């Protein structure tokens, strides 16, 4: 932890810049949907913005439902260690 | 007599503990390379066959399917051997080569008995890679691993016996699900391939392996199982649904899992799911997709395990809750990990893009809408946990103040080689497409495919960013999550203890009961006395059955 130079990413403003950069890329990707011929296997594949919308909603849904599942699935880190020390009691 | 690459590797591996220093290192890397050369010099077709106890064995069969898997295994063996060069542990170094040889030998097996021998050998040898941790925790994990592998082996043996008994012979080709033999073999494969519910051993024990061991484990056992599926059960309809479930359920666990090597284990099941779907769809595109993705997965999953191994080696932990900011002191490892992450996420120009798309294309051509939507969701999901979560929480996120060195040069070299393979397959897919078992007419780099994939991944990363910035993303917490392993790690042992306690309590119920019990005992043990029924001569085969049953029970109870 000595003579540590601050890095570019240590500045929160630069992180915000990265986020804006990503947002621009996302917007470009969405607009790109207008500029090529699609060859869909399924009807819905041809809708405008199907892939980006599916990717975004799918990801948010995944994370939020996993967070919700944690209520039931989460246990202490030593959950499986206790019975193994049963003989020591 | 045909030379077998597996035999070469296995016999050569026995020389590893006899050498020291540079000769040992050279031997370790040269052996899989030599085996690869031998493999490609072998002509296509079946090698020498011989009879054993009236059964025809055919230990070496080379065709398109076995060659592409064996090639993948040997490339993974080279990478793992380089990654293990710094160890001063000849056991692990020898075992890695024997384990790789088992996977190659099983892949080249032309008959079921040879397959079974290598199936067991792969299970036994790889257990040593968990044992090599030499702690109480790794010892217990290795025992659990071994039980799963042994059960899989027994199921396969039973399946083979059924097939031979019903006159279907020993040949290892299409097996199908028509007879009980085929179903038992599918169950055996299902354990090693981590089918839902049968998967718990994988996520339970892989993260307990040594740093090098986890890299080796990630390449061989599961992809050997995928090969067996592709050979024995192409086009089996249940596999489509089983595979689709495998792609979806682990990603929920991966999001909330704290141990980053366990996150990789969950993402391995997710990737195996894609391959299982490919096998289930069958046809030239499905089988090609499963084979290509298996080879790509051996390399990129190996690379990800290598990078997490490097983190574990230098910081002593791979828990997301304790890591962060490592890009400052491990920039090379960070960059190489990101290559692995981009490959598993199927970014254009990386290997997953060229291989996973074959499977999605096969599904789309069959117009399986629901399956296709599930796989697309899983593709976004794998990007979330393996593509973003792993690099983000290990190398970026909050700086935890670790100032550590990069891993030893051989580990970095192995990661760099793996990264080169990932990019090579991504940039020039023809390299891999050319050795696939079936001819096909597929172009991965079309404008719609590239644009759609980028749209999916960019917006998925936007979702991650939004959730992190708004604080909605579930934080990394020190915890374990309940999975199916709770059945054999908690429920079964505690029921057993409860039963024991119950028996003791019943025994103390009092003297009257004891008197009754004594009488019951007298009557019950009557047949066991000298004049009793059980004292008369028993046939040998009945005795053998009892011994097997009792030994099996004792083994099961002691291992739980």
Boltz contact constraints between the chains, C-beta under 6 A:
constraints:
  - contact:
      token1: [A, 1]
      token2: [B, 401]
      max_distance: 6.0
  - contact:
      token1: [A, 1]
      token2: [B, 403]
      max_distance: 6.0
  - contact:
      token1: [A, 19]
      token2: [B, 465]
      max_distance: 6.0
  - contact:
      token1: [A, 25]
      token2: [B, 458]
      max_distance: 6.0
  - contact:
      token1: [A, 26]
      token2: [B, 458]
      max_distance: 6.0
  - contact:
      token1: [A, 26]
      token2: [B, 459]
      max_distance: 6.0
  - contact:
      token1: [A, 26]
      token2: [B, 462]
      max_distance: 6.0
  - contact:
      token1: [A, 29]
      token2: [B, 454]
      max_distance: 6.0
  - contact:
      token1: [A, 29]
      token2: [B, 455]
      max_distance: 6.0
  - contact:
      token1: [A, 29]
      token2: [B, 458]
      max_distance: 6.0
  - contact:
      token1: [A, 32]
      token2: [B, 451]
      max_distance: 6.0
  - contact:
      token1: [A, 36]
      token2: [B, 447]
      max_distance: 6.0
  - contact:
      token1: [A, 38]
      token2: [B, 448]
      max_distance: 6.0
  - contact:
      token1: [A, 41]
      token2: [B, 364]
      max_distance: 6.0
  - contact:
      token1: [A, 42]
      token2: [B, 369]
      max_distance: 6.0
  - contact:
      token1: [A, 51]
      token2: [B, 452]
      max_distance: 6.0
  - contact:
      token1: [A, 51]
      token2: [B, 455]
      max_distance: 6.0
  - contact:
      token1: [A, 51]
      token2: [B, 456]
      max_distance: 6.0
  - contact:
      token1: [A, 52]
      token2: [B, 455]
      max_distance: 6.0
  - contact:
      token1: [A, 52]
      token2: [B, 459]
      max_distance: 6.0
  - contact:
      token1: [A, 55]
      token2: [B, 380]
      max_distance: 6.0
  - contact:
      token1: [A, 55]
      token2: [B, 456]
      max_distance: 6.0
  - contact:
      token1: [A, 55]
      token2: [B, 459]
      max_distance: 6.0
  - contact:
      token1: [A, 55]
      token2: [B, 460]
      max_distance: 6.0
  - contact:
      token1: [A, 56]
      token2: [B, 459]
      max_distance: 6.0
  - contact:
      token1: [A, 56]
      token2: [B, 463]
      max_distance: 6.0
  - contact:
      token1: [A, 58]
      token2: [B, 377]
      max_distance: 6.0
  - contact:
      token1: [A, 58]
      token2: [B, 380]
      max_distance: 6.0
  - contact:
      token1: [A, 59]
      token2: [B, 380]
      max_distance: 6.0
  - contact:
      token1: [A, 59]
      token2: [B, 384]
      max_distance: 6.0
  - contact:
      token1: [A, 59]
      token2: [B, 460]
      max_distance: 6.0
  - contact:
      token1: [A, 59]
      token2: [B, 463]
      max_distance: 6.0
  - contact:
      token1: [A, 60]
      token2: [B, 463]
      max_distance: 6.0
  - contact:
      token1: [A, 62]
      token2: [B, 381]
      max_distance: 6.0
  - contact:
      token1: [A, 63]
      token2: [B, 255]
      max_distance: 6.0
  - contact:
      token1: [A, 63]
      token2: [B, 467]
      max_distance: 6.0
  - contact:
      token1: [A, 66]
      token2: [B, 252]
      max_distance: 6.0
  - contact:
      token1: [A, 66]
      token2: [B, 255]
      max_distance: 6.0
  - contact:
      token1: [A, 66]
      token2: [B, 256]
      max_distance: 6.0
  - contact:
      token1: [A, 67]
      token2: [B, 474]
      max_distance: 6.0
  - contact:
      token1: [A, 69]
      token2: [B, 252]
      max_distance: 6.0
  - contact:
      token1: [A, 70]
      token2: [B, 256]
      max_distance: 6.0
  - contact:
      token1: [A, 73]
      token2: [B, 481]
      max_distance: 6.0
  - contact:
      token1: [A, 73]
      token2: [B, 482]
      max_distance: 6.0
  - contact:
      token1: [A, 74]
      token2: [B, 479]
      max_distance: 6.0
  - contact:
      token1: [A, 75]
      token2: [B, 480]
      max_distance: 6.0
  - contact:
      token1: [A, 77]
      token2: [B, 478]
      max_distance: 6.0
  - contact:
      token1: [A, 77]
      token2: [B, 479]
      max_distance: 6.0
  - contact:
      token1: [A, 77]
      token2: [B, 480]
      max_distance: 6.0
  - contact:
      token1: [A, 79]
      token2: [B, 480]
      max_distance: 6.0
  - contact:
      token1: [A, 80]
      token2: [B, 489]
      max_distance: 6.0
  - contact:
      token1: [A, 83]
      token2: [B, 493]
      max_distance: 6.0
